Amino acid sequence: MKKKILVTVAVTGLAATTYLVMGNIFYGIALKSKRKKGSEQEITDTRHVDNRFLAKTPPIEKFIHSADNANLELHAAAYHHTERTHKWVIVLHGYTSHNREMTQWVHGFYEKGFNVLTPDLRGHGLSEGKYIGMGWHDRLDILSWINTLVSEDPEAEIILFGMSMGGATVMMLAGEDLPNNVKVIIEDSGFTSAGSVLSHQLKEQLNVPDFPALYAADSIAKLRAGYGIFEASATDQLAKAKLPILFIHGEDDTFVPYDMMEELYEATNTEKKKLTIPGAEHTESINVNPELYWKTVWEFVGRFMAV
């Protein structure tokens, strides 16, 4: 009898250790910050970097601290238009990216007469943080940026724009109580939830099932990052949204599957529109059909504010 108990305890301990090791491994791959130390941002993907615009329009660097107990220093770049205006757009980058890789969008909004604020999400670029928030904690960081912007410009009229994980962030933020200054939300290639997109990547990239890897990583994320993978849901937040939302997705997106956009659209009960671009892979809609992309953006935004 004693031997059986010892064997049971040993097997249980081994299983628990394996579960935690697996969780830590997947957490390290998927959610640990890839931010480089130091003051320079490393350009890892130059598809969306508009160096000519950056040379002509140097931004003002801004910093705030996160409102949670972590008290992280958060960074953003502000592009103030040469013509005084109260029109603003907050532009958010994607997973393991940073704000300088969003200059293609910054340029597009700036040319239409907007001031642009481009935050680095926590754990990215020049913002502090040891983990990737998958949009969940980031939504409250962006709310802090919105409040900072409104305190500086009480007449501000704000668009929220996000790409990929940035798109998930603005959708998660859509379920919060936002100031009246925020007029429109635009998401490009965002995912339904952290759990869904990580599950998809496990299967596609590693050929690993959800259980136990994703559930183990969820346990570790709660311990190390303070949020659960299954908690970070854009779909749930959209059910509470009140603002108009434009959804954009490439039909050939395999990183964040096109079907996720359909699920997000159906979950939204406010004014909405969707733009799908045939032949566009992840975040490439703007390059596959830029004319239709911007035409749709400005027609939608123009219904709710002057452009």
Stockholm file with secondary structure:
# STOCKHOLM 1.0

chainA/1-307         MKKKILVTVAVTGLAATTYLVMGNIFYGIALKSKRKKGSEQEITDTRHVDNRFLAKTPPIEKFIHSADNANLELHAAAYHHTERTHKWVIVLHGYTSHNREMTQWVHGFYEKGFNVLTPDLRGHGLSEGKYIGMGWHDRLDILSWINTLVSEDPEAEIILFGMSMGGATVMMLAGEDLPNNVKVIIEDSGFTSAGSVLSHQLKEQLNVPDFPALYAADSIAKLRAGYGIFEASATDQLAKAKLPILFIHGEDDTFVPYDMMEELYEATNTEKKKLTIPGAEHTESINVNPELYWKTVWEFVGRFMAV
#=GR chainA/1-307 SS CHHHHHHHHHHHHHHHHHHHHHHHHHHHHHTBCCCCSSSCCCCCCCTTCCHHHHHHSCCEEEEEECSSTTCCEEEEEEECCSSCCCEEEEEECCTTCCGGGGHHHHHHHHHTTCEEEEECCTTSTTSCCSBCCTTHHHHHHHHHHHHHHHHHCTTCEEEEEEETHHHHHHHHHHTSCCCTTEEEEEEESCCSBHHHHHHHHIIIIICCCSTTHHHHHHHHHHHHTSSCTTTCBHHHHHTTCCSCEEEEEETTCTTTTHHHHHHHHHHCCSSEEEEEETTCCTTCHHHHSHHHHHHHHHHHHTTTSCC
#=GC SS_cons         CHHHHHHHHHHHHHHHHHHHHHHHHHHHHHTBCCCCSSSCCCCCCCTTCCHHHHHHSCCEEEEEECSSTTCCEEEEEEECCSSCCCEEEEEECCTTCCGGGGHHHHHHHHHTTCEEEEECCTTSTTSCCSBCCTTHHHHHHHHHHHHHHHHHCTTCEEEEEEETHHHHHHHHHHTSCCCTTEEEEEEESCCSBHHHHHHHHIIIIICCCSTTHHHHHHHHHHHHTSSCTTTCBHHHHHTTCCSCEEEEEETTCTTTTHHHHHHHHHHCCSSEEEEEETTCCTTCHHHHSHHHHHHHHHHHHTTTSCC
//
